[in-house]
Amino acid sequence: MDDDRLTLLEHLYEEIRGVRRDLRPDDRLADDLALDSLAVAELMTALEEELGVSLIDDEHLPLARTVGDVLSRLEALQPT
């Protein structure tokens, strides 16, 4: 997994939640990170802006439940 994308996710999480946290691929968005649907949408929008990808149209993204799922989708949309 790309450490740069994980670092970006950590930074955006901190901006959205106001708390610094080291994220792990197995962290669940809702249960472990306490991100509700609005916060997840905000995170996805921020990722789109930062990386220049379109996540809103990604049919697989609604299935993303963990940080690792999000990173996998980012990798598929924007290979390193």
C-alpha positions, 0 to 999 in steps of 0.5 A: 500500500502506498504510504503517501496515500495513507499519510494523506488520509491521516492528514484529511482525517485530522482536518475533518475530525479535529483529531490526529490519528495513525490510521491502519488499513484495517481501521473501519471507517464507521466503527473505528474512526467514527465517520458518519456518512457526511464525514465519509463524503467530506473525506472523499471530496477532499481526496478527489480534490487532492488527487485529481480523481473522481470517487463519486462515480466509482461504483466500488467505493460504496463497498469501502468499509475500511481504510484499506478499501479506500486505499485500494480504490485510490490505487485502482483509480490512480496507479503509482 
